[in-house]
């Protein structure tokens, strides 16, 4: 019985890790998100500055930042 519990626990852990990695890689697959990370990695930026530099709307920046934040949690 303990082997079964260990297998189920290990299996659940692997699925959780796979899901986390899937979210992370999906978030990083978008070139706009990678650009946002690169720019914010150098220094903090306001959302308006990011919009102007990337020529995308403020709601688009907000969405990209949300996806990145959720992928990192």
N, C-alpha and C positions, 0 to 999 in steps of 0.2 A: 504494500500500500504506500509506503513512504517513497518508493521509486516512482510511482504514479504521480504523487504530489510534486516531487522534484521535477518530473518531466513537464507537468502542466505549468508549474511556476516558471520553469526555464522557457517553455514555449511562449507563455504570456509575455515574459520579459523581452524575448527576441522580437515579438510582434510590436511591442511598444517602442523598442529601439528602431525597428524598421520604419514604423510610422513617423517617428521623430526625424529620422534621416530623410525620408521621402519629403516631408514638409520643408526641411532645410534646403535640400537640393532643388526642390521646385521653386522656392523663393529666390534662390541664387541663379536659377536658369534665366531669369529675365534680365536683359542688359541694362534696363533703366534702374532696376534695384541694385545691380552691381555698381553702377555709376553713383547712385545715392550713397551707398556704403563707402565708396572710395572718397567722395567729397566730405562726408561727415566724419570719416576717419582722420582726416587732416585737422579739422577744426569744426566747432559747432556752427550750424547754419540755421537761419530762420526759414520757415516753409516758403515764404514769399521769394526769398533769394534763390531757393532751389527751383521754384517754378520758373523764374525768369531764366536761369542758367540752362535749364533742361528744356525749356519751351514746352512745358506741359502744365495742365491746370492744377490749381491747388487741391481740388478733390482727388485728382490722380496721384499727386504726391502723398496725400493722406492715405490713400488706399495702399500704395506701395510700402509706405512706412508701417502700416498696420500688418501687412503680410510679413514683413521682415521681423517685426516685434513678435508676432505669434509664432513664427518659425523658430525664434530664439528662446521661447519659453519652455 
